[in-house]
Amino acid sequence: MTTFSEFLTDAQLAARWQVHRQTLIRWRRQSTGPAYVRIEGRVLYPLAEVEHYEKANTITHEQP
């Protein structure tokens, strides 16, 4: 069973990434950014999806 602690609100995600909540709203309108769910009008980001998005967008620099 999924618990509420396994989700982030848009305010929590904005704080985590140090972006404005409006940025997340824009990304949702543009169908970009991490996957989210809408439950009774609330937007929630599954923590697993956020972590997957972060990993997929991590840039590493290989050392020679």
N, CA, C and O atoms as a CHARMM CRD file, in Angstrom:
* protein
*
  256
    1    1 MET  N      0.83700  -1.18900   0.00000 PROA 1      0.00000
    2    1 MET  CA     0.00000   0.00000   0.00000 PROA 1      0.00000
    3    1 MET  C      0.87800   1.24800   0.00000 PROA 1      0.00000
    4    1 MET  O      1.86600   1.32300   0.73000 PROA 1      0.00000
    5    2 THR  N      0.51300   2.21100  -0.81500 PROA 2      0.00000
    6    2 THR  CA     1.24900   3.46100  -0.91500 PROA 2      0.00000
    7    2 THR  C      0.79700   4.40300   0.19300 PROA 2      0.00000
    8    2 THR  O     -0.39900   4.53900   0.45300 PROA 2      0.00000
    9    3 THR  N      1.75900   5.05000   0.84400 PROA 3      0.00000
   10    3 THR  CA     1.42700   6.00000   1.90200 PROA 3      0.00000
   11    3 THR  C      1.68100   7.41700   1.41800 PROA 3      0.00000
   12    3 THR  O      2.39500   7.63200   0.43900 PROA 3      0.00000
   13    4 PHE  N      1.09400   8.37600   2.10900 PROA 4      0.00000
   14    4 PHE  CA     1.25200   9.77300   1.72800 PROA 4      0.00000
   15    4 PHE  C      2.71000  10.19800   1.75200 PROA 4      0.00000
   16    4 PHE  O      3.10800  11.07700   0.98900 PROA 4      0.00000
   17    5 SER  N      3.51800   9.58400   2.62100 PROA 5      0.00000
   18    5 SER  CA     4.93200   9.97500   2.71200 PROA 5      0.00000
   19    5 SER  C      5.70800   9.58900   1.45500 PROA 5      0.00000
   20    5 SER  O      6.85000  10.01000   1.27500 PROA 5      0.00000
   21    6 GLU  N      5.08500   8.78300   0.58200 PROA 6      0.00000
   22    6 GLU  CA     5.73800   8.39000  -0.65700 PROA 6      0.00000
   23    6 GLU  C      5.43000   9.36200  -1.79100 PROA 6      0.00000
   24    6 GLU  O      5.74700   9.09100  -2.94900 PROA 6      0.00000
   25    7 PHE  N      4.81400  10.48900  -1.45900 PROA 7      0.00000
   26    7 PHE  CA     4.48100  11.51700  -2.43700 PROA 7      0.00000
   27    7 PHE  C      5.03500  12.86200  -1.97900 PROA 7      0.00000
   28    7 PHE  O      5.24400  13.09100  -0.78700 PROA 7      0.00000
   29    8 LEU  N      5.26900  13.74200  -2.94100 PROA 8      0.00000
   30    8 LEU  CA     5.64800  15.12500  -2.65000 PROA 8      0.00000
   31    8 LEU  C      4.58400  16.03900  -3.22900 PROA 8      0.00000
   32    8 LEU  O      4.07000  15.78700  -4.31900 PROA 8      0.00000
   33    9 THR  N      4.25400  17.09100  -2.51000 PROA 9      0.00000
   34    9 THR  CA     3.37900  18.11900  -3.07000 PROA 9      0.00000
   35    9 THR  C      4.22400  18.97400  -4.01700 PROA 9      0.00000
   36    9 THR  O      5.45100  18.87100  -4.03400 PROA 9      0.00000
   37   10 ASP  N      3.56000  19.80600  -4.79100 PROA 10     0.00000
   38   10 ASP  CA     4.34300  20.66600  -5.67500 PROA 10     0.00000
   39   10 ASP  C      5.19400  21.64400  -4.87100 PROA 10     0.00000
   40   10 ASP  O      6.28400  22.01000  -5.31100 PROA 10     0.00000
   41   11 ALA  N      4.72200  22.07200  -3.70900 PROA 11     0.00000
   42   11 ALA  CA     5.51400  22.97300  -2.86000 PROA 11     0.00000
   43   11 ALA  C      6.76800  22.25200  -2.34300 PROA 11     0.00000
   44   11 ALA  O      7.85000  22.83800  -2.30100 PROA 11     0.00000
   45   12 GLN  N      6.62000  20.99100  -1.95400 PROA 12     0.00000
   46   12 GLN  CA     7.77400  20.22300  -1.46900 PROA 12     0.00000
   47   12 GLN  C      8.77900  19.97400  -2.58900 PROA 12     0.00000
   48   12 GLN  O      9.98700  20.07300  -2.37600 PROA 12     0.00000
   49   13 LEU  N      8.28200  19.65200  -3.77400 PROA 13     0.00000
   50   13 LEU  CA     9.19700  19.41800  -4.89900 PROA 13     0.00000
   51   13 LEU  C      9.89500  20.71000  -5.31600 PROA 13     0.00000
   52   13 LEU  O     11.08500  20.70500  -5.62900 PROA 13     0.00000
   53   14 ALA  N      9.15600  21.80600  -5.31900 PROA 14     0.00000
   54   14 ALA  CA     9.76200  23.09800  -5.64900 PROA 14     0.00000
   55   14 ALA  C     10.88400  23.42500  -4.66800 PROA 14     0.00000
   56   14 ALA  O     11.93900  23.91300  -5.07400 PROA 14     0.00000
   57   15 ALA  N     10.66800  23.16500  -3.40300 PROA 15     0.00000
   58   15 ALA  CA    11.70300  23.41300  -2.39700 PROA 15     0.00000
   59   15 ALA  C     12.88400  22.47000  -2.60100 PROA 15     0.00000
   60   15 ALA  O     14.03600  22.89100  -2.49100 PROA 15     0.00000
   61   16 ARG  N     12.61300  21.21200  -2.89200 PROA 16     0.00000
   62   16 ARG  CA    13.67900  20.22100  -3.10400 PROA 16     0.00000
   63   16 ARG  C     14.59000  20.65300  -4.25200 PROA 16     0.00000
   64   16 ARG  O     15.81300  20.54800  -4.15800 PROA 16     0.00000
   65   17 TRP  N     13.98500  21.13600  -5.32900 PROA 17     0.00000
   66   17 TRP  CA    14.76200  21.51100  -6.51700 PROA 17     0.00000
   67   17 TRP  C     15.11100  22.99600  -6.55900 PROA 17     0.00000
   68   17 TRP  O     15.79900  23.44700  -7.47500 PROA 17     0.00000
   69   18 GLN  N     14.64800  23.74100  -5.59100 PROA 18     0.00000
   70   18 GLN  CA    14.89300  25.18100  -5.52700 PROA 18     0.00000
   71   18 GLN  C     14.41600  25.88500  -6.79600 PROA 18     0.00000
   72   18 GLN  O     15.13000  26.69100  -7.39300 PROA 18     0.00000
   73   19 VAL  N     13.18400  25.55300  -7.18800 PROA 19     0.00000
   74   19 VAL  CA    12.52800  26.21800  -8.30800 PROA 19     0.00000
   75   19 VAL  C     11.20600  26.77000  -7.80200 PROA 19     0.00000
   76   19 VAL  O     10.71600  26.36300  -6.74900 PROA 19     0.00000
   77   20 HSD  N     10.64400  27.67700  -8.53900 PROA 20     0.00000
   78   20 HSD  CA     9.35500  28.25300  -8.16200 PROA 20     0.00000
   79   20 HSD  C      8.25100  27.25100  -8.48700 PROA 20     0.00000
   80   20 HSD  O      8.35100  26.49900  -9.45600 PROA 20     0.00000
   81   21 ARG  N      7.21000  27.24400  -7.67900 PROA 21     0.00000
   82   21 ARG  CA     6.06700  26.35000  -7.94600 PROA 21     0.00000
   83   21 ARG  C      5.49700  26.60000  -9.33400 PROA 21     0.00000
   84   21 ARG  O      5.00200  25.67500  -9.97700 PROA 21     0.00000
   85   22 GLN  N      5.56300  27.82700  -9.79300 PROA 22     0.00000
   86   22 GLN  CA     5.04000  28.16500 -11.12300 PROA 22     0.00000
   87   22 GLN  C      5.80100  27.40500 -12.21300 PROA 22     0.00000
   88   22 GLN  O      5.23400  27.08300 -13.25700 PROA 22     0.00000
   89   23 THR  N      7.06400  27.12400 -11.97500 PROA 23     0.00000
   90   23 THR  CA     7.84800  26.32800 -12.92900 PROA 23     0.00000
   91   23 THR  C      7.25100  24.93800 -13.06600 PROA 23     0.00000
   92   23 THR  O      7.12700  24.42500 -14.17800 PROA 23     0.00000
   93   24 LEU  N      6.88200  24.32400 -11.95500 PROA 24     0.00000
   94   24 LEU  CA     6.27500  22.99500 -12.00000 PROA 24     0.00000
   95   24 LEU  C      4.91800  23.04100 -12.69700 PROA 24     0.00000
   96   24 LEU  O      4.56900  22.12700 -13.44300 PROA 24     0.00000
   97   25 ILE  N      4.16500  24.09100 -12.45500 PROA 25     0.00000
   98   25 ILE  CA     2.87200  24.24700 -13.12500 PROA 25     0.00000
   99   25 ILE  C      3.07400  24.35400 -14.62900 PROA 25     0.00000
  100   25 ILE  O      2.34800  23.73000 -15.40400 PROA 25     0.00000
  101   26 ARG  N      4.05500  25.14100 -15.04100 PROA 26     0.00000
  102   26 ARG  CA     4.35100  25.29600 -16.46900 PROA 26     0.00000
  103   26 ARG  C      4.76800  23.96600 -17.07400 PROA 26     0.00000
  104   26 ARG  O      4.32100  23.60800 -18.16400 PROA 26     0.00000
  105   27 TRP  N      5.63000  23.22700 -16.36700 PROA 27     0.00000
  106   27 TRP  CA     6.06600  21.92400 -16.86800 PROA 27     0.00000
  107   27 TRP  C      4.87800  20.98000 -17.04000 PROA 27     0.00000
  108   27 TRP  O      4.81800  20.23400 -18.01700 PROA 27     0.00000
  109   28 ARG  N      3.93900  21.00500 -16.10500 PROA 28     0.00000
  110   28 ARG  CA     2.76900  20.14200 -16.24100 PROA 28     0.00000
  111   28 ARG  C      1.97200  20.52000 -17.47900 PROA 28     0.00000
  112   28 ARG  O      1.51600  19.64400 -18.21400 PROA 28     0.00000
  113   29 ARG  N      1.79800  21.81700 -17.71700 PROA 29     0.00000
  114   29 ARG  CA     1.06600  22.26900 -18.91000 PROA 29     0.00000
  115   29 ARG  C      1.78200  21.84600 -20.18200 PROA 29     0.00000
  116   29 ARG  O      1.13700  21.55200 -21.18800 PROA 29     0.00000
  117   30 GLN  N      3.11100  21.81100 -20.14800 PROA 30     0.00000
  118   30 GLN  CA     3.91600  21.46200 -21.31800 PROA 30     0.00000
  119   30 GLN  C      4.19800  19.96300 -21.40500 PROA 30     0.00000
  120   30 GLN  O      4.93200  19.51700 -22.28600 PROA 30     0.00000
  121   31 SER  N      3.62000  19.19600 -20.49900 PROA 31     0.00000
  122   31 SER  CA     3.83000  17.73400 -20.44200 PROA 31     0.00000
  123   31 SER  C      5.30400  17.37300 -20.34200 PROA 31     0.00000
  124   31 SER  O      5.79100  16.48400 -21.03900 PROA 31     0.00000
  125   32 THR  N      5.99500  18.07200 -19.47200 PROA 32     0.00000
  126   32 THR  CA     7.40400  17.78500 -19.22000 PROA 32     0.00000
  127   32 THR  C      7.58300  17.64500 -17.71600 PROA 32     0.00000
  128   32 THR  O      6.63500  17.83800 -16.95500 PROA 32     0.00000
  129   33 GLY  N      8.78400  17.31200 -17.28700 PROA 33     0.00000
  130   33 GLY  CA     9.01500  17.13200 -15.85900 PROA 33     0.00000
  131   33 GLY  C      8.60900  15.74100 -15.40900 PROA 33     0.00000
  132   33 GLY  O      8.23700  14.90400 -16.23000 PROA 33     0.00000
  133   34 PRO  N      8.67800  15.49000 -14.10500 PROA 34     0.00000
  134   34 PRO  CA     8.37400  14.15400 -13.59400 PROA 34     0.00000
  135   34 PRO  C      6.87600  13.83600 -13.65400 PROA 34     0.00000
  136   34 PRO  O      6.03600  14.73500 -13.68600 PROA 34     0.00000
  137   35 ALA  N      6.56900  12.55200 -13.66600 PROA 35     0.00000
  138   35 ALA  CA     5.17400  12.11000 -13.65400 PROA 35     0.00000
  139   35 ALA  C      4.51600  12.53700 -12.34700 PROA 35     0.00000
  140   35 ALA  O      5.16900  12.64100 -11.30900 PROA 35     0.00000
  141   36 TYR  N      3.22600  12.77800 -12.41900 PROA 36     0.00000
  142   36 TYR  CA     2.47600  13.17900 -11.22400 PROA 36     0.00000
  143   36 TYR  C      1.09900  12.54900 -11.27300 PROA 36     0.00000
  144   36 TYR  O      0.67100  12.04400 -12.31100 PROA 36     0.00000
  145   37 VAL  N      0.41900  12.58100 -10.15800 PROA 37     0.00000
  146   37 VAL  CA    -0.96200  12.12000 -10.09100 PROA 37     0.00000
  147   37 VAL  C     -1.82000  13.26500  -9.58200 PROA 37     0.00000
  148   37 VAL  O     -1.36100  14.12900  -8.83600 PROA 37     0.00000
  149   38 ARG  N     -3.06100  13.24900  -9.99900 PROA 38     0.00000
  150   38 ARG  CA    -4.01000  14.25600  -9.51900 PROA 38     0.00000
  151   38 ARG  C     -5.10400  13.49900  -8.77900 PROA 38     0.00000
  152   38 ARG  O     -5.83000  12.69900  -9.36700 PROA 38     0.00000
  153   39 ILE  N     -5.21000  13.76200  -7.49000 PROA 39     0.00000
  154   39 ILE  CA    -6.20400  13.10500  -6.64800 PROA 39     0.00000
  155   39 ILE  C     -7.07900  14.16600  -6.01300 PROA 39     0.00000
  156   39 ILE  O     -6.61100  14.99000  -5.22700 PROA 39     0.00000
  157   40 GLU  N     -8.34300  14.13700  -6.36200 PROA 40     0.00000
  158   40 GLU  CA    -9.31300  15.11300  -5.84700 PROA 40     0.00000
  159   40 GLU  C     -8.80500  16.54400  -5.99000 PROA 40     0.00000
  160   40 GLU  O     -8.94200  17.35800  -5.07700 PROA 40     0.00000
  161   41 GLY  N     -8.22300  16.83600  -7.13600 PROA 41     0.00000
  162   41 GLY  CA    -7.75500  18.18600  -7.42400 PROA 41     0.00000
  163   41 GLY  C     -6.36500  18.50200  -6.91200 PROA 41     0.00000
  164   41 GLY  O     -5.81900  19.55700  -7.23300 PROA 41     0.00000
  165   42 ARG  N     -5.77900  17.61300  -6.12300 PROA 42     0.00000
  166   42 ARG  CA    -4.42700  17.83600  -5.59000 PROA 42     0.00000
  167   42 ARG  C     -3.41000  17.19100  -6.51800 PROA 42     0.00000
  168   42 ARG  O     -3.60900  16.07000  -6.98600 PROA 42     0.00000
  169   43 VAL  N     -2.33500  17.89100  -6.77700 PROA 43     0.00000
  170   43 VAL  CA    -1.24100  17.35100  -7.58200 PROA 43     0.00000
  171   43 VAL  C     -0.20300  16.77900  -6.62900 PROA 43     0.00000
  172   43 VAL  O      0.28600  17.46700  -5.73300 PROA 43     0.00000
  173   44 LEU  N      0.12400  15.51900  -6.83500 PROA 44     0.00000
  174   44 LEU  CA     1.12900  14.84100  -6.02000 PROA 44     0.00000
  175   44 LEU  C      2.14100  14.16500  -6.92400 PROA 44     0.00000
  176   44 LEU  O      1.78700  13.58800  -7.95200 PROA 44     0.00000
  177   45 TYR  N      3.40400  14.24200  -6.53100 PROA 45     0.00000
  178   45 TYR  CA     4.48100  13.61100  -7.27800 PROA 45     0.00000
  179   45 TYR  C      4.95300  12.38200  -6.50900 PROA 45     0.00000
  180   45 TYR  O      5.44900  12.51100  -5.39000 PROA 45     0.00000
  181   46 PRO  N      4.80600  11.18400  -7.09500 PROA 46     0.00000
  182   46 PRO  CA     5.33100   9.99500  -6.41900 PROA 46     0.00000
  183   46 PRO  C      6.85200  10.13100  -6.24900 PROA 46     0.00000
  184   46 PRO  O      7.56600  10.43400  -7.20400 PROA 46     0.00000
  185   47 LEU  N      7.32600   9.90700  -5.04200 PROA 47     0.00000
  186   47 LEU  CA     8.74700  10.06300  -4.75600 PROA 47     0.00000
  187   47 LEU  C      9.60000   9.19600  -5.67500 PROA 47     0.00000
  188   47 LEU  O     10.66700   9.62900  -6.11000 PROA 47     0.00000
  189   48 ALA  N      9.15200   7.98700  -5.97500 PROA 48     0.00000
  190   48 ALA  CA     9.90700   7.10500  -6.86900 PROA 48     0.00000
  191   48 ALA  C     10.04800   7.73200  -8.25900 PROA 48     0.00000
  192   48 ALA  O     11.10000   7.60600  -8.88600 PROA 48     0.00000
  193   49 GLU  N      8.99900   8.40500  -8.74600 PROA 49     0.00000
  194   49 GLU  CA     9.06200   9.06400 -10.05900 PROA 49     0.00000
  195   49 GLU  C     10.00500  10.26600 -10.03000 PROA 49     0.00000
  196   49 GLU  O     10.73700  10.51400 -10.98900 PROA 49     0.00000
  197   50 VAL  N      9.98000  11.00200  -8.93300 PROA 50     0.00000
  198   50 VAL  CA    10.88500  12.15200  -8.78600 PROA 50     0.00000
  199   50 VAL  C     12.33300  11.67000  -8.80100 PROA 50     0.00000
  200   50 VAL  O     13.17600  12.24100  -9.49400 PROA 50     0.00000
  201   51 GLU  N     12.61600  10.62200  -8.03800 PROA 51     0.00000
  202   51 GLU  CA    13.98300  10.09400  -7.98800 PROA 51     0.00000
  203   51 GLU  C     14.40400   9.52500  -9.33600 PROA 51     0.00000
  204   51 GLU  O     15.56200   9.66300  -9.73000 PROA 51     0.00000
  205   52 HSD  N     13.47800   8.88500 -10.05000 PROA 52     0.00000
  206   52 HSD  CA    13.78600   8.37200 -11.39400 PROA 52     0.00000
  207   52 HSD  C     14.09600   9.53300 -12.33800 PROA 52     0.00000
  208   52 HSD  O     15.04700   9.46200 -13.11700 PROA 52     0.00000
  209   53 TYR  N     13.30500  10.59100 -12.27400 PROA 53     0.00000
  210   53 TYR  CA    13.52400  11.76200 -13.11700 PROA 53     0.00000
  211   53 TYR  C     14.87600  12.40400 -12.81000 PROA 53     0.00000
  212   53 TYR  O     15.60400  12.80200 -13.72000 PROA 53     0.00000
  213   54 GLU  N     15.20200  12.50100 -11.53500 PROA 54     0.00000
  214   54 GLU  CA    16.49800  13.07500 -11.14500 PROA 54     0.00000
  215   54 GLU  C     17.64300  12.23200 -11.69500 PROA 54     0.00000
  216   54 GLU  O     18.61400  12.76600 -12.23100 PROA 54     0.00000
  217   55 LYS  N     17.52400  10.91900 -11.55900 PROA 55     0.00000
  218   55 LYS  CA    18.58300  10.03100 -12.04000 PROA 55     0.00000
  219   55 LYS  C     18.71800  10.11500 -13.56000 PROA 55     0.00000
  220   55 LYS  O     19.83100  10.15700 -14.08400 PROA 55     0.00000
  221   56 ALA  N     17.60000  10.13800 -14.25800 PROA 56     0.00000
  222   56 ALA  CA    17.61600  10.19800 -15.71900 PROA 56     0.00000
  223   56 ALA  C     18.19300  11.51500 -16.23100 PROA 56     0.00000
  224   56 ALA  O     18.68000  11.57900 -17.36000 PROA 56     0.00000
  225   57 ASN  N     18.14200  12.55700 -15.41800 PROA 57     0.00000
  226   57 ASN  CA    18.62000  13.87400 -15.83800 PROA 57     0.00000
  227   57 ASN  C     19.90800  14.29000 -15.14800 PROA 57     0.00000
  228   57 ASN  O     20.28700  15.46100 -15.18200 PROA 57     0.00000
  229   58 THR  N     20.57600  13.33500 -14.52600 PROA 58     0.00000
  230   58 THR  CA    21.85800  13.61300 -13.88600 PROA 58     0.00000
  231   58 THR  C     22.95900  13.56800 -14.94500 PROA 58     0.00000
  232   58 THR  O     23.07600  12.60900 -15.70800 PROA 58     0.00000
  233   59 ILE  N     23.74100  14.60900 -14.96600 PROA 59     0.00000
  234   59 ILE  CA    24.84800  14.69100 -15.90800 PROA 59     0.00000
  235   59 ILE  C     26.13900  14.40300 -15.15900 PROA 59     0.00000
  236   59 ILE  O     26.46500  15.06700 -14.17600 PROA 59     0.00000
  237   60 THR  N     26.85700  13.42000 -15.63200 PROA 60     0.00000
  238   60 THR  CA    28.13600  13.08100 -15.01000 PROA 60     0.00000
  239   60 THR  C     29.24700  13.38000 -16.00500 PROA 60     0.00000
  240   60 THR  O     29.06700  13.26000 -17.21700 PROA 60     0.00000
  241   61 HSD  N     30.36400  13.76000 -15.48600 PROA 61     0.00000
  242   61 HSD  CA    31.52600  14.05300 -16.32400 PROA 61     0.00000
  243   61 HSD  C     32.56200  12.97200 -16.06000 PROA 61     0.00000
  244   61 HSD  O     33.09600  12.84300 -14.95800 PROA 61     0.00000
  245   62 GLU  N     32.82400  12.21400 -17.08900 PROA 62     0.00000
  246   62 GLU  CA    33.80800  11.14100 -16.93100 PROA 62     0.00000
  247   62 GLU  C     35.21200  11.72800 -16.89900 PROA 62     0.00000
  248   62 GLU  O     35.54500  12.64300 -17.65300 PROA 62     0.00000
  249   63 GLN  N     36.01100  11.18200 -16.01600 PROA 63     0.00000
  250   63 GLN  CA    37.39600  11.63200 -15.89600 PROA 63     0.00000
  251   63 GLN  C     38.24200  10.88900 -16.92700 PROA 63     0.00000
  252   63 GLN  O     38.04600   9.69500 -17.15500 PROA 63     0.00000
  253   64 PRO  N     39.18500  11.60300 -17.55000 PROA 64     0.00000
  254   64 PRO  CA    40.05000  10.93500 -18.55800 PROA 64     0.00000
  255   64 PRO  C     40.96500   9.92200 -17.93800 PROA 64     0.00000
  256   64 PRO  O     41.74500   9.28200 -18.64300 PROA 64     0.00000
